[in-house]
Each structure stands twice: as C-alpha cells, then as structure tokens.
Amino acid sequence: MLKQTDRLALAVTDVDEAAASFKKIFDSVVIDDILDEEANARRVTLQWGCDQLELFEPRGSGPVADFINSGKRGIFAGGFALKDPAALAERIDKAGIKVHQQGDRFVVYPKDLRGTGVILSPIASREQRVGLMDKIWQITYTVPDLDSGVAFYSNLFGVEDALTNRYSSELWGYHAAITWFEASKGAPLDSLEYLDPYEKSKAAGRFLAKTKGMGGIYMATVHTPDLPEIKHRVEVTGGGWEGAANGAMGFIHPRRTFGLLLCVTYFDYIDVRRPNPEEPDAWNH
C-alpha cells in the first residue's frame, strides 16, 4: 500500500528556532503554521526539497508533550503517502491501533504504535523542489527482533509483497532489512528500514535501550545532488557533520537537527547498488 516516504515530524520545544535552523542548512520554507488541536501543539510545516518536515511544539498536555516529557528526542512520526490512505487507516484501526483523522490525512501517535508515529497522506506531486534537499528516501525503525518487526509492520502497512532485502553491519552493530516500495533501477528510492542492534554499546543499540527495548524511529536518509553545500553549511554554522570515507554519504548529528539523526547521500550512489527482483542480494555485494 505504501508508495512514498513523504514527510517527517519532529517534536521540538521551540518551533521558531527549529524552523530557522533548518532554513540555514537546507533553505527550507515555511508553508503552514497552525494550531493542531488534537495534538495540542503548534504545527509548522516546512517545504523541504520535494517533501515536507513538520515541527510540533506542545501547547500543553497531549501526545507531543508526552513524547518530550518522557525524555525522547527526534522523530515524532514518519510520513507515508499512498493512493488510499483511508483504507490503510481502517486496516490499522482494525488491528486495534488508534488512528486520528485530520481531513484527508490520518495520524497514529507514537505511544499507540510501538513508539513509531505514522502520518498517512494522499500521493502528491514531488516535482517542485525547494532548497537543497531532494527527497526522503528512507525512514529507519529500530526493533527488538528483526523477523517479528518486519512481519508486524509489513502486515500492518500492507507491503508483504514488496521486495525486502536483509543485510548486517559489523561497523554499526546491527542486523537489518529494507522494504522497497518500488524495486527497480531508476525508480524512486522510497523505503522502510529496520535495525535490530546486537552491539548494545553502539548508536542504534543505545537508542533501543533508551526506548526500554520497545523500539522507535531511529533516523532518516535523504538524497540530494547538493551534498557538498549541505556539508559546508553544517560545518560553518556549528558543526556536527560526519562524512563517509568515499565522500558519497554523510551524517548530521542530532544536536544540529533537533533530535533528528539524518543521513545525506546521492541518488545514484544508492540506485546503482539497490536490490531488485533479479538481484535481491545486491546490497550485500
């Protein structure tokens, strides 16, 4: 059912500061500023490349305040676009998970779904790029068990038939899987990744421990041809950039992006080696 990874939502304590910081790095633009009564939060939406970034600042008790007061930082929800979000919302509701309708979009708060908030929206055009970012290509969950995590979310989101490849990272200490919404060369990279950390002292393991073993949304990855400029802006506005040796990928530290661990890379760097039905194990080569 899922078609696009189209947005991220962050819970922040100062939405104006966060919006200004993202503008400095990405040239993102505020396109909406409302009171989200259900979340009891001010919700500012940034056009962030071809996708969107939503910033939630609590106005009192509610799901955003609960998220922040529990000591969590970072991604409050990951957003997916699809042809019929109402049908998927009904599927999630029938699984016993509370869904909130907001016009033509549907929201599941983190406390109701294993720490992984979800925003479901109709498919929209992604051709109008704003600023230096292109698109979100991946949202990453940590899970306490890889097999059961992939099975649970694949069934819940109706993507059981999508190509899912598995791999392991000795460097970062986890076993992982990626479900690709379109598994063909040159297609959009939109995907959902799962990490099951076995090295508890490394970053993903520490994140899982902070969630008391429940899991949650660990990070996201975007692609852009303007990686060098983003790197430069991060470095000259306070630092927090960690680059890969090959120069094709880098990470922005969560302290610079209000709890969001963000990987930045090039489309071609991922596309050339992504799995497809003919080469399902290409990621391990």
N, C-alpha and C positions, 0 to 999 in steps of 0.2 A: 504493500500500500504506500509506503513512504517513497517520495520522489526527490525531494530536495532537502538539504540541510540549509535552512534559510535564515536562522537568527540565533542569537544568544541573549540571555537575560542575566544581568548581574544584580545582586543585592548590594547596595552601597549606602554609606552613611551621609554622603554629600554628593548629590547628583550633579550639581553645577561644576564642582571640582572634577568629577569623573568625566563629564562631557568635555570640559576644556582640555583635559589631559589626552583624551582620545583624539581630539581635533589636532593637537600639536604633533602627534605621531602619524596619524592617518589622513588628516584633512577630512574627517567625517563631519557630517552636517546634521544639526537637529531638525527633524521633520515633524515631531509631535511632542507635546508636553501636556499631560492630562493628570487628573486625579483618578487612579484606579481604585474605585470604591471597594470592590471585592477584596483586593489585596491590601487595602488601606495604606496605599503608598502613592507617592508621586511617581509617574512613569514617563520618562523621557526616552524617546526613540531616536536613534541616530541612523542615518543612511550611511552604511559602512561598506564601501565598494558597491557590489550588486546586491548585498544582503543587508540585514539590519541588526543593530545592537540596542537592546532595551535596558535602561538603567532604572532600578526600583529603589526609591528612598522611602523608608517607612514613615508613616504619619501617626502611628500609634500601634496598638496591639494588632496582630494579624500574622499571616504566613511569612511576610518579608521580615518583620521584626523578630519572629520566632527563629528564622534562619540565622539572622545576625546574632541574636542573643544567645544562641546555642554555641557560639564560637566559630561558626563556619564562615568562610570567605569564598568568593569566587562565583562560579556559575550557579545561579538560582534555577535556571531552566535552559534546556536546549530546544530549539525550534525546528520543526519539520513541516514542509509543505507537501500537499498531496491533492489529488483530484477531488476526493470526497472526504474532507476532514470530519464531517458529521458521522459518517459510517464508522470510521475508526474510533471516534469518541464513544459511540454506542458500544462498540466491541470492548473498549477499556472499561466502560461503566458496568457492562455485564460481567466483567472479571472481578467486580467488587471494589474497583478503584474510583474514587470520587473525581468527577470531571465538572469543570465550571465553564459554562458557555458565555462568551463575550462577543456578541454579534456573530460574525461568520468564522470566528476562531474559538478554540477550546483550550483550556488550561488545566493541567494537573500539577498541584503543588508538591514540592519535594517530600514533605512528610507523609504523603499518601502513596508514594511510589518509590520506595527503597532509596530515598534521597535524590532521585533523578526527576526533577521537574521537567515538564513537557509542555510545549506550545504547538498546537496544530493549526495550520493556516491553509487557505486555498493556494494553489500554484499561482505564482505571479511571474511576470517577465523579469529576467535578471540581466537585461542588456544595458541598463543605464548605470554605468559605473561612476561612483562618487569618491573622490580621493584616491589614495594609493593602494587600497586593498581591492582584490578581485572578488573572490567568493570563499565562503566557509566550505572546506571540502570534507572535514571530518569532525565529529563530536565523539569524545572518548569517555567511556564509563569505566570505573573500577568495579570489580565484582569479587566476592569472596570465593567463588568457584566458577571457572570458565565455562564448563559444559552446561551447568544449570543456568548460568547467567545468559548465555547465548540462546538456550532453548526458551527461557522465560520471555525475554524481550522479543525474540523472533516471532513467537506465537502471539504475543500481545500486540505487536505492530503489524502483523500480517505479512512478514517478509521471510517466511520459512523457505520459499523457493528461490530467494536471491542467493547469489554466489557468496559464500563465506569462506575465507581462507584463514588458516591458522599459522602462527609463527611464534618464535620465542626470542627474547632479547637478553643475552648474558650481560650486556652493558648496563641495562636498566633493571634487570632482575625481575622479569615477568614473562608469563605465557600470555598470548594474545590471540585475538581473532578480529577480522574486519568483514562486515557485511556491506557489500557494494550495491547501491540501488540500481546502477547500470554497469554491467560488467563487460565493457568493450573498449578497445583503444580509441582515444579521441573523445569519448563521451564525458559528460560531467563527472567529477570525482566524488560526488556526494556519497557519504558512507557513515556507518556507525561502528566504532571500535570498542573492544572490550579488553581490559587488562586485568589479569589475575596475578598479583605480585607474589613471588616466592622469596624475594630478598626483602625482609621486613624493614631493614635499615635504609633502603634506598627510597627515592622520592615517592614512587607510586605506593610502595609498602607503607610509608609514613602517612600518606594521605588516607589509605584504607584504615589504618589504625585510628586516625582522628575521627573517622565516621563510626567508630566502635564496631568495625567489621561489617557494617551494612553495605557500604559502597556509596557511590555518588558520581557526579560528573567531574572528572579529573581535569580535563583540558580540552582545547580545541585546536584545529590546524586550519590555516588559510593559505591560499596561493595568490601570488602576485608577481608581475614582472618587475616591480619596483622594490624588491627585497633590499638592494643596497641603500636606497634612500631611507627606507624604514629603519634599517640598522643604524644609519647615520643619525637620524632624529632621536632614536632611543639613547644613543651614546652621548649626544650633546645636550640632552635635556634631563640627564640624571643617571644614565647608565642602566644596566640590567639586561644587556644583550649577551647571549652565549651562542656562538656560532659553531656549526659543524666544520670538521676539517676540510671538507670538499667545497665549502662556501655555498652550497645549494640549499642550505636549511639553517635556521636559527631559532632560538627560543627567547621570548621576552619574559623576564621574571615577573611573577605575580604582583610584586610590590609596585610595579610600574603600571599595571593594568587592573588594579583594584581587585586582586584575588584571582584574576584570570591568568592561568598558565597558557600561553599562546605560542604555538609553533608557526613559523612563517617559511614558506618554501615556494618553488616554482611548479607550475602545472606540468611542464614537460618532464621534470625530474621524477614525478610520481607516475605520470601516464606511461612512460616508456617501460616501466617495470611492474605495472599493476597486473594482478591476476585477471584472467578471463576464462571462459569455459574451455578453451583449447590449452591454456597453461594455468591451471588452478593453483599451482605451487610456485608461480613466478616470483612471488615476494621473497621466497627463501633462497633465490639464486644469487 
